[in-house]
Amino acid sequence: MIDRTLDELDWSTPFDVDHLLDQIAERRGKAISLLPAPLPRDGAGGLVIERERDIVIVYDEALAPLQQEHVVMHEAAHVLFAHRGVTLEDLTDEELTELDPDLVDSAHRFAKRDGYSGLDEKVAEITAALIWLRAGVSRSMIPVRHSSPEIAAANERFVAALMRRGTR
């Protein structure tokens, strides 16, 4: 299943993360942006936020570059396979108070560490590894994807909410 899905994608040479994410975005019908942020020490290295018009892959800016790349590919795999993640109804009031209210209002789905099934986590890990095998030595570092002013403003509010919670 994983190889078959990856075979359907166009693998540019040299490998380009933007090109891969654009293909996943096209399949999902929503733009994908990357957001480096100071994630809490006790949390995951990345998460996915699905909003009405876009999907944001957040990754911990404090991680080493290679770890950041792996986190982005892992989270991109969750997006590619449309893993369910966590809906707003699944989050506790305590979790919601840690997030910016505008972000909560605009989000449909969050993906946190314990928000996926064990199988979904295995699929995401295997997919991330297979992506890097396909990319080989032609891989590139994670670029900062440019987003619309509205998305950039929402992302800034999200980072501010994370900072209020506490960071590394």
N, C-alpha and C positions, 0 to 999 in steps of 0.2 A: 504494500500500500504506500509506504513512504517513498520508495524508489520510483514507483509509477508516477506519483504526484510530482516529484522532483524532475523526472524525465520530461514532464509537460512544460517545464519552464525553459526559457532561453538563457543559457549560461554564457555571458559575455566574456571575452578575453581581451584585456585583463578583466578579472572579476570585479564587478562594481556593485557595492551594497545598495546604492540608490536604484540601480536597474532591477535588482532582485525585489526590493521593497515596492517599487512601482508595479511590478507584475503581481505581487500579492495584493496590493491595493486594488488593482483592476479586477482581480477575482472576487474580492470582498465588496467592491463598489464603494469604497471609502478611501480617502487619502490617508497615508500613514506618515506620521512625523516622529522624529527621535528627539527625546528630551533628556539631556544629561542633568541629573539633579543630585543633591546631597541626601541620599536615602538613609533612614535610621539604621544604626549599627545592628540592631536585633532583627532587622527585616531581610527580605530577599534582595538580591542584587538588581532586580528589575521587576517591572510590572507592566500590564497593559491596561489602558483606559479606553474604552470604546464609547464614543459620543455619537450624537446624531449624524454629524457630517464627517467625522474623521476618527482615526484610531491613533493613540499616542503610545509609543513604546518608551517607557521611562527606564533609564539605566543609571546605576550609581556612578557618579562622576569621580568618586574616590578610588574606584577599582583600577587595577593596572589595565593598559590598553587591550591586551589580549583577552583579559577577563571581560572587559566591556563588550568586545566583539562577540564573545561567546554568549553573553547575556542577551544581546540584541538578536542573535540568530535563534536562541532558545525562545524568546518572546515572539519573534517573527513566525516561528513554527506554530505556536499557539494560534496566531492570527491566521496563518495559512490553512490550518486544519479546522478553523472555526470552533476551537474548544470553548466550552460554555463559560468557564470562569465563574465569577460571582456577580449576581445582580444586586441592585441597591437593596432589595428586600432581604438579601442574605447578610447584609452588614449590620452590626450592632450600633446602637446609638453612640457608644463610646468611639467606635471606629469612624463614624460619620462626623463627629465633632472635631476630629483631627484633620479633616479635609476642608478646603475652602468651600463655602456654601455655593458659590457660582459653579465650581467644578462638579459638585454633587448634583446640582440642578441640571447640568448639561450632560452628565454621564448616564449611560444606559447599563454599562457593565464594567466591572473592575476585575482584575485578575491579581489575586494575592497568592502568597506561597501555598496556603492550604485551600485555595479556591478551585483547584483542578483535581481530577481523579488521578490515582496512581498511574493508570494507563496513559492518560494525557501527558503527564510529566515524563514518562518514559519515551513517548513518541516525540516530545519536544526535544529531549536530550539527544536522542538518536538522530533526529532531523538536523539539529545544530551541528553535530559531528559530521554528518554526511554532506552538509553544505560546505564545510571547510575542506573535506576531502575533494569535492568537485572543484572548489575554488583553487586548491593547490597553492603553489607559490605565487600565483598571480593575484592573490587576494589583496584588498586595499583596507586601510584603516577606516573606522566608522566616520563618515562625514557628518557634519551638522546639516541636517535637512532644513531648508528654509520653509517657513510657513506663512500663512496670511497674517495680517496684523491682529485679527480677532483670535486666531489660534495661538499666536505668540503671547497675547495678553492673558488668555486663559492659562497657558503654560506657566507664565510668570506668577500668577496667583497660586497655582499648584505648588510651585517651588517655595513660595512664601509660606504656605500652609505646612509644608514639610519642615521648614526651618523652625516654625513655632513649636513643632512636636519635639524637636531635638535631633541633632545629627551626630555624626562621628566626631 
